[in-house]
Amino acid sequence: MKLSILFVLASFISLLVPPLSAGKELPKIAVWDLAPRNTPATHAQELTSFVVSEITKLKKYEVYSQENVRTLAGWSAERMKLGCTDTKCLTALGQMDIAKLISGSVGKIGKRYTVSLNLFDTQKARAENAISKTCESEDELIELIQASVRELLGESPATPAPARAETPASAAKTGPGEYRDPATGMEFVLVKGGCYQMGDTFGDGGADEKPVHEVCLKDFYLGKYEITQGQWKRVMGDNPSYFKESDGHPVETVSWNDAQEFIRRLNQMSGKSYRLPTEAEWEYAARNGKNGEKWAGTSNESELREYAWFSGNSGNKTHPVGQKRPNGLGLYDMSGNVWEWVSDWYDEDYYHNSPKNDPPGPSSGQDKVLRGGSWLALPWLVRAADRGWNEPSGRGNVVGFRLGLSPQ
């Protein structure tokens, strides 16, 4: 059933419900129009109405639409387009006796539909909660909105949400060459093994990217996306990230040691043997296997914005995973967004004596390798061959990771 039909039905039903605030003073909550992301604006408008409808069903709030707020405050249409997540606007809502604000977006990434909702406390003028979920089809969006609204407000779900984290074990297998973890919904791409030239093949890299040498790898799985904050919370129960904008953002401010603890707990939950990829596996996958691209997805710097979040387009923050184009293997954000830990110890001279077949990296060292660059990095540092490093206990808001898995 298409969204427009469901919207008409929901609107009709809402006309039959008497005002819920009669005889009882309810706290006021404003709902800002959802922003469309790669989806028609009409869909975002329709889904905004479902947010309002779902809150109304709870009978705990007096709900104000964005247009209600504009009328009450006398704000111009231009002012309304600026959104209302800054301290000044939130404080203004609080002065209007509106206690809460919900804003967010709805969009489409590839074949997936996404919903991100944010809850703000206007009295404290700050974010209170955030939810980010995805589903496989347009028909599931309504239930996803309903479940997300209830979860955002701390209510019991009316029906089970079709979020990826709840994927049943029977659906663990996706398409050919892909795998989805039944415990967390993490998606993995099968990277077919082969031989490639590892290192500074374009002649503009650092000394530790030399000499260029042949490496041959067996098949392996690699995470389609960087580990998200929602996935981290599901396994670890907390969120160490600096940029806490949504569950769909990559987790960051995690050390190599933190990643190892995450893997240990995840393996207990799932019965699998997840791991960090080796440095050689990571570069092979980022460069699209044997094709050897300079950045993940392209060798043309003018196209880099289409594939990566970096200093030239990030706005000085991380972004939800999977918003840019994938590389040729179907992997997202291999360049930029956050640096990614790999399993190897760092040795600037390792390429001089690296084994040809499945190199595991040095047997010991002081620092661990980081790959891919971040939202803060210049284009040179988000090249697929670039090597970063930090001590295993080091943390920063530019550092995250993705997982690997050996076929069984």
C-alpha positions in Angstrom: 0.0 0.0 0.0 1.4 3.4 -1.0 2.1 6.2 1.5 -0.5 8.5 0.1 -3.3 6.0 0.6 -2.3 5.3 4.2 -2.0 9.0 4.9 -5.6 9.6 3.8 -6.8 6.8 6.0 -4.9 8.0 9.1 -6.2 11.6 8.5 -9.8 10.3 8.3 -9.5 8.4 11.5 -8.0 11.4 13.3 -11.1 13.4 12.5 -13.2 10.9 14.5 -11.1 11.4 17.7 -12.3 14.2 20.1 -9.8 16.6 21.4 -7.7 14.9 24.1 -6.9 18.0 26.1 -10.5 18.7 27.1 -10.8 18.8 30.8 -7.1 18.0 31.4 -4.0 20.2 31.0 -1.4 18.2 29.0 2.2 19.1 28.4 2.8 20.6 24.9 5.0 19.0 22.3 5.9 20.5 18.9 6.6 18.4 15.9 8.8 19.9 13.2 8.3 18.8 9.6 10.6 15.9 8.8 13.3 16.8 6.3 13.4 14.7 3.1 16.6 12.9 2.2 16.7 11.5 -1.3 12.9 11.1 -1.1 10.0 13.2 -2.3 9.0 16.1 0.0 5.4 14.9 -0.1 6.5 11.6 1.6 8.2 13.5 4.3 5.1 15.6 4.8 2.9 12.5 5.0 5.2 10.8 7.5 5.3 14.0 9.6 1.5 13.6 10.0 2.0 10.0 11.2 4.4 11.3 13.9 1.7 13.7 15.0 -0.9 11.0 14.9 1.2 8.5 16.9 1.9 11.1 19.6 -1.8 12.0 19.8 -2.7 8.3 20.4 -0.6 8.3 23.6 -3.0 10.9 25.1 -0.1 12.4 27.1 0.7 15.5 25.1 -1.0 18.4 23.4 0.6 18.3 19.9 1.6 21.3 17.9 2.6 21.1 14.3 5.3 23.3 12.8 2.6 25.5 11.2 0.9 25.9 14.7 4.2 27.1 16.1 4.7 29.5 13.2 1.3 31.0 13.7 1.7 31.3 17.5 5.2 32.8 17.3 4.6 35.0 14.3 7.7 33.7 12.7 8.3 34.1 8.9 8.4 31.1 6.5 12.1 31.9 6.0 12.7 31.7 9.7 11.0 28.3 9.9 13.2 26.8 7.3 16.2 27.3 9.6 14.9 24.5 11.8 14.8 24.7 15.6 17.7 22.8 17.2 19.7 25.8 18.4 19.5 27.1 21.9 17.7 30.3 20.9 14.9 28.6 19.2 14.4 25.9 21.8 14.3 28.6 24.5 11.7 30.5 22.5 9.5 27.3 22.4 10.0 26.9 26.1 8.7 30.4 26.7 5.6 29.5 24.7 5.0 26.7 27.2 6.0 24.0 24.7 8.0 21.5 26.7 9.3 19.2 24.0 10.3 19.3 20.3 10.6 16.4 17.9 12.4 16.9 14.6 14.2 14.7 12.2 14.4 13.3 8.7 13.2 10.5 6.4 15.1 9.3 3.4 16.2 6.6 1.1 19.7 5.1 0.9 20.0 2.6 -2.0 17.0 0.3 -1.4 16.7 1.1 2.3 14.4 3.6 3.9 15.6 5.5 6.9 13.9 7.4 9.7 15.9 9.6 12.1 14.1 11.4 15.0 15.4 13.7 17.7 13.8 14.7 20.9 14.6 18.1 22.5 13.9 19.4 26.0 13.0 23.1 25.5 13.4 24.0 29.2 17.0 22.8 29.2 17.5 23.8 25.6 19.3 20.6 24.7 18.8 17.2 23.0 17.2 14.5 25.2 17.1 11.5 22.9 17.6 10.3 19.3 16.5 7.4 17.3 17.6 6.2 13.8 16.1 3.1 12.1 15.8 1.6 8.7 13.5 -0.7 6.8 13.5 -2.5 3.5 10.3 -1.2 1.9 8.0 1.8 1.7 5.2 -0.3 3.1 7.1 -0.7 6.4 7.7 3.0 6.9 4.4 3.6 8.8 5.1 0.9 11.4 8.7 2.1 11.6 7.5 5.7 12.3 5.0 4.4 15.0 7.6 2.3 16.8 10.3 5.0 16.6 8.0 7.7 18.1 7.1 5.5 21.0 10.7 4.5 21.6 11.8 8.1 21.4 9.3 9.1 24.1 10.0 6.1 26.3 6.8 4.3 25.6 6.2 0.6 25.0 5.9 -0.3 21.3 2.5 -0.9 19.9 3.8 -3.4 17.5 7.3 -4.9 16.9 9.4 -2.5 14.9 11.0 -3.7 11.7 14.4 -2.3 12.6 17.5 -4.0 11.3 18.7 -4.7 14.8 15.7 -7.1 15.2 16.4 -9.1 12.0 15.4 -12.7 12.8 18.0 -15.5 12.6 16.2 -17.0 9.7 16.8 -13.9 7.6 20.5 -13.7 8.4 21.4 -14.5 4.8 20.8 -11.6 2.4 21.7 -11.5 -1.3 24.4 -13.5 -2.9 27.8 -12.6 -1.4 26.2 -10.8 1.6 25.6 -11.8 5.2 23.6 -10.1 8.0 24.4 -10.8 11.6 21.1 -12.0 13.3 22.0 -10.5 16.7 22.7 -6.9 15.6 21.6 -6.6 11.9 25.2 -5.7 10.8 25.6 -6.3 7.1 28.7 -7.8 5.5 29.9 -8.1 2.0 31.9 -11.1 0.7 35.2 -9.8 -0.7 36.5 -12.4 -3.2 40.2 -12.9 -2.7 42.9 -12.3 -5.2 46.3 -10.6 -5.7 46.9 -6.8 -5.9 49.6 -4.2 -5.7 49.6 -2.8 -2.2 51.1 0.6 -1.3 51.8 3.9 -3.1 50.8 2.9 -6.7 50.0 6.5 -7.6 53.5 7.8 -6.6 52.3 10.5 -4.2 52.2 8.6 -0.9 54.3 8.6 2.3 57.5 6.7 2.9 55.7 4.0 4.9 53.6 3.2 1.8 56.7 1.9 0.0 57.8 -0.2 -1.6 54.7 -1.2 -3.6 54.5 -5.0 -3.3 52.2 -7.8 -4.4 49.8 -9.2 -1.8 47.5 -12.2 -2.3 44.4 -12.7 0.0 41.8 -15.4 0.6 38.1 -14.6 0.6 36.8 -12.6 3.5 33.7 -10.7 4.7 33.9 -7.0 5.5 31.3 -4.8 7.1 29.3 -2.9 4.6 29.3 0.1 7.0 31.3 1.4 9.9 30.0 0.2 13.3 27.2 2.6 14.3 26.4 4.1 17.7 23.2 2.1 17.8 25.0 -1.1 17.2 27.6 -0.2 19.8 24.9 0.5 22.4 23.1 -2.8 21.6 26.3 -4.7 22.5 28.0 -2.5 25.1 25.1 -0.6 26.7 26.7 2.8 26.4 27.7 5.4 23.8 31.2 6.9 24.1 30.8 9.0 21.0 31.4 12.8 20.9 28.9 13.3 18.1 25.7 11.8 19.5 23.3 12.9 16.7 21.7 9.6 15.9 22.1 5.8 16.2 23.0 5.8 12.5 26.2 7.8 13.0 29.4 5.9 13.3 30.6 5.2 16.8 33.8 7.1 17.6 36.0 8.0 20.5 36.8 4.3 20.8 40.3 2.8 21.2 41.6 -0.3 19.6 41.2 -2.0 23.0 37.6 -0.8 23.2 37.0 -2.4 19.7 38.4 -5.7 21.0 36.0 -5.7 23.9 33.1 -5.0 21.6 34.2 -7.9 19.4 34.5 -10.2 22.4 31.0 -9.4 23.6 29.5 -9.6 20.1 31.1 -13.0 19.5 29.5 -14.2 22.7 26.1 -12.9 21.6 26.3 -14.2 18.0 28.4 -17.3 18.2 30.5 -16.0 15.4 34.2 -15.1 15.2 34.1 -11.4 14.1 37.5 -9.6 14.1 39.1 -6.5 12.8 40.3 -6.8 9.2 44.0 -6.9 8.5 45.6 -3.9 7.0 46.1 -5.8 3.7 42.4 -6.9 3.6 41.3 -3.3 4.4 43.3 -1.7 1.6 42.3 -4.4 -0.9 38.6 -3.9 -0.2 38.9 -0.1 -0.2 40.6 -0.1 -3.5 37.9 -2.2 -5.1 40.0 -5.4 -5.2 42.4 -5.7 -8.1 41.2 -2.4 -9.7 43.5 -0.4 -7.3 41.5 2.9 -7.1 43.2 5.8 -5.3 40.2 6.6 -3.0 37.4 4.2 -2.1 35.2 4.5 -5.2 37.3 6.7 -7.5 40.7 7.8 -8.6 39.5 11.2 -9.6 39.8 13.8 -6.7 37.0 15.9 -8.3 34.6 13.0 -7.6 35.7 12.5 -4.0 32.7 14.4 -2.5 30.4 11.7 -3.9 32.1 8.9 -2.0 33.5 10.4 1.2 33.0 12.8 4.1 36.2 14.7 4.6 37.4 18.2 5.4 36.0 19.6 2.2 32.4 18.7 2.8 31.8 17.3 6.3 30.9 20.5 8.1 33.3 19.4 10.9 31.4 16.4 12.1 30.6 12.8 11.4 27.6 11.8 9.3 25.2 8.7 9.3 26.8 5.7 7.6 25.9 4.9 4.0 24.9 8.4 2.8 27.6 8.6 0.2 28.1 6.3 -2.8 29.6 2.9 -2.2 32.8 1.7 -3.9 32.7 -1.0 -6.5 32.4 -3.8 -3.9 29.4 -2.2 -2.3 31.3 -0.9 0.8 30.4 2.6 2.2 32.6 5.2 3.9 35.9 3.4 3.4 37.3 6.9 2.7 36.5 9.5 5.3 33.8 9.8 8.0 36.0 8.1 10.7 39.4 6.5 10.8 39.1 2.7 11.1 41.1 0.5 13.4 42.6 -2.6 11.7 44.3 -5.6 13.5 47.9 -4.9 12.6 50.7 -3.4 14.6 52.3 -0.4 12.9 55.8 -0.6 11.4 56.8 2.0 8.9 59.2 -0.5 7.3 56.9 -3.5 7.2 56.3 -3.3 3.4 60.0 -4.1 2.9 59.6 -7.7 4.3 55.8 -8.3 4.2 54.9 -11.8 3.2 53.0 -12.2 -0.1 50.2 -14.3 1.1 47.7 -13.0 3.7 50.2 -10.8 5.6 49.2 -10.5 9.3 51.3 -7.5 10.1 54.2 -7.3 12.5 54.2 -9.7 15.5 54.5 -6.8 18.0 54.8 -3.1 18.2 53.8 0.1 20.0 51.0 1.4 17.9 48.1 0.0 15.9 47.2 0.9 12.3 44.3 3.2 11.4 43.0 3.4 7.8 40.7 5.5 5.7 40.9 9.1 7.1 38.1 11.0 8.7 35.7 13.9 8.5 38.6 16.2 9.5 41.1 14.9 7.0 42.4 16.5 3.8 42.0 14.4 0.6 45.6 13.1 0.8 44.8 11.5 4.1 41.7 9.7 2.9 43.5 7.8 0.2 43.0 4.1 0.3 46.8 3.5 0.6 47.4 6.0 3.4 48.5 4.6 6.8 47.7 6.1 10.2 48.5 4.8 13.6 47.9 5.4 17.3 48.5 3.5 20.6 46.0 0.8 21.3 44.5 2.8 24.2 44.2 6.0 22.1 40.8 7.6 21.5 39.5 10.5 19.5 36.3 11.7 17.9 37.8 10.9 14.5 38.3 7.2 15.2 35.9 4.2 14.7 36.0 0.8 13.1 34.3 -1.8 11.0 34.4 -5.6 11.3 35.7 -8.5 9.3 34.8 -12.1 9.3 36.5 -15.2 7.7 34.2 -17.5 5.7 33.3 -20.8 7.5 
